[in-house]
Amino acid sequence: MTKRLSPRTELRNYALLLAAGVLVAGIGLWAAHFMESRGHIVTGMNNQVVWGLPHVFAIFMIVSASGVLNVASVGSVFGRAVYKARAPLAGLLAIALLAGGLAVLMLDLGRPDRVIVAATNYNPTSVFAWNVLLYSGLFGTVAFYLWTLMDRTMGAWNKPAGFLVFLWRFVLTTGTGLIFAFLVARQAYASALLPPLFIVLSLAWGHAIFLVVQHAMLRWNAMELHPGIQKRLKNLLGVFVLSVFYLVAAYHLTNAYFARQSAFERYLLLEGGTVTALFWVGYVGVGTLLPLALIFLPGAGGRRCVLAAALGVVAGAFSLLYVFIIGGQTYPLQIFPGYRVASRFADGAITAYAPSLPEWALGLGGLGIAFLITLVGVRVLNFLPRDVPGQPVESN
Amino acid sequence: MSDQPDASRRQFLSRGTAATAAVAVAPGVLLYDFARARPPAEPASSAVRWGLLIDTTRCDSGCDACVSACREENALPLPLKPTDPQWIRKVELQQEGSGRKVSLPMMCQHCAEPPCVDVCPTGASFKRADGIVLVDKHRCIGCRYCMMACPYKARSFVHEPVEDHSGATPRGQGTVESCTLCVHRVDQGRAPACVDACASEGHRALLFGNLNDPDSAISQRLRSVASVKLRADLNLDPGLSYVGL
């Protein structure tokens, strides 16, 4: 077991982490200001690729915010004590990730100063507008759930609150998937497969983030995870990674089967340059095969293996989202089937996109905000997962 | 003096007056289906649905008069970069197999079921009662979801500060914009700038009018020639139709 740090060293390290978080979040806010004052001309986006790297970061965090609540749901809805011990940390991470993701989404608007207009002028047919309610609702339901966990007098409300969070996060992730599923215009989207895919993605990505944070917190406090709990949590990650792979394969294989979609699939999987490399190396290699090997191969599955697997899943998540969001836009719209198309507006042509420095800074700034909320939250609220010694670890 | 010369003079004068009146009034009569100026206080009416019929067989591949006219009317910058706005653009097509070439202007299709309006979270994208799809620049938050939803790539995002505000339509950095069908001209009883420019070039590839009026020139033409709507599979009922595709 690692030796616990002296209080003085611990405080210094904590201050350093805090400063790093403030710096990253601050650079992100500066980037947002720069983009707002100069216009999106300082980004790599254009009239064909209208959602760029900030959306990759934002959607990663929003989808993960839902999935990170897995352990809370299993704990409160299905009454598993091992998971319930982790529920407060899961709730805090959900709020932190959602705040980081929404910050990026809002600061990437063309007119972030008008964000209040989204609340005062509500279009009920817009899935974006539905999501405004779903996101703010998740903040409220998770906050209520945390209250039932922290206040013994509210204990009776814990299970209903856990169930509400469980339902809410499924609806929320469905809503995020629908943002794309309702887009009939582009080849990559308009698929009923997307909401369930987003739900499974959220389970894998959220769980991976939870494992990384839990690992860091236990190391900080010189604690070890019970091998039984470790095994169950890593197996759960493996199942989620396999589930994602199944749905991603179904999405691409069905597309490849349709003649009208096959050219688009050829672009993504074979001829797309960065997009293709990110799919095969980033998502399939680092985000799927490597984690599965680290989890399931004989001799693997130890503490470091699980941490590496979880980090691989996160790297794969960014790769997959980049392929989905950017690759889905760089491919030209099919307006004139049966014709070769050319224009001065990139009709019929693959559009180049390279994210600019402010885009990277804004996206990382969102992660910085989530990091800061988590860092302060775990310290102030003491959300370290504590397993009761001798408590049996249920098998399932 | 006999009556004969007087009679012929009267006849000449009456015929001349009639002919002059016909020359003067006929274009107005022909244009009547879209040329009624709407009083400012009167809201747009659903009795009218404005539309365009684009005859690609009359569209010259080397001509971009419609694009230039739009740019002048709305004070748009020259489209040099992928970030520059293009409310209307010329698209060159070549049919696979036959190699047949087609040139056409592409812009907002002013759909009856516009996806951009459905997805807009703030209602900034809206459709007027007469079918013209517009963006309320004061309500647009610049989320670009409408651009993701438009199957025609008809919308542009204002990526840079706007220097020239002399155009007929307000423009602002960080908001989305697209063809307004020159709504300011239509409300004055005039045709969109692109339509007039095409006619001035002698191509007359663009026919503008009221689709709800069965006697309008556009409705009569739509009855007499085969035309298609782009991405008809999506069932968005665009206000624009194309001949020769």
Interface residues (C-beta under 8 A of the other chain):
Chain A: E36 R38 G39 H40 I41 M45 N46 N47 Q48 V50 W51 L109 G110 R111 P112 R114 V115 V117 A118 N121 Y122 N123 T125 S126 V127 F128 A129 V132 I179 F182 L183 V184 A185 R186 Q329 L333 I335 F336 G338 Y339 R340 V341 A342 S343 R344 F345 A346 D347 T351
Chain B: P79 K81 P82 T83 D84 P85 Q86 R89 K90 V91 E92 L93 Q94 Q95 E96 V102 M106 P115 V117 D118 V119 C120 P121 T122 G123 A124 R139 C140 I141 G142 C143 R144 Y145 M147 M148 A149 C150 P151 Y152 K153 R155 S156 F157 V158 H159 E160 P161 Q173 G174 T175 V176 L230 R231 L234 L245
